Every structure is written in structure tokens, then in C-alpha cells.
Amino acid sequence: MYKIKYDSPTLGKGEIVTVTGIGELRNGEFSELPDEADATFQATNGIVSLDEENNAVFTLGLGLEDYFKDHELFTVEHVKDKPSTTAVDKTTTNTDGGANA
């Protein structure tokens, strides 16, 4: 999961800011994004260029952390997913003698 915050002193706290490839953020507040948001951001900010044979080549843009690392108004943190604290038994017992589905 990613936590991202946009904090502009020229906007009021909680004002909505739209960031291409991310969506809407509230000024001064952290927003949580799933890990997939990094791939979406890279694809949104990618570029198309031509190779020496004039074929289109797509190059992914930078990931969230790299893109915003030197941007003073953004804070990006990648938070490792915490393992579940409850165990789930995924085995099944079939009492009618057939195969388990």
C-alpha cells in the first residue's frame, strides 16, 4: 500500500487536488492507495517514442516514490502489507466420498 500526501501552503487544508495517474487528494491529508496504483501511475506517465525502424515503443514512467522523491509538496511512503493475524483453514472435507472442488 502507498500513502501519499500533497501539502501546499497556498491551498486550504482539505481542498481537493487532482493528480494525473493518481486521482483526487485532499491537501494536507494522507491518502492510501493500493500497490497497483504504482503500476497505474507508471503507465499513465509513460511515453511513446519511435525506434530506428519507426515502430512505436512504449516506455513506462517513473514509479510513485521515484517521481515524487524530490518534490517538496508531496510525501510518498510505501507501507508493507501486514500479514493477517487470523489463520484461515482452506482445507475442506468431503463427506460424500467425492472429490473436493
Buried (B, 14 or more C-beta within 10 A) or exposed (E): BBEBBBBBEEBEEEEEBEBEBBEEBBBBEBBEBEEEBBEBBBEEBEEEEEEEEEEEEEEEBBBBEEBBEEEEBBEBEBEEEEEEEEEEEEEEEEEEEEEEE
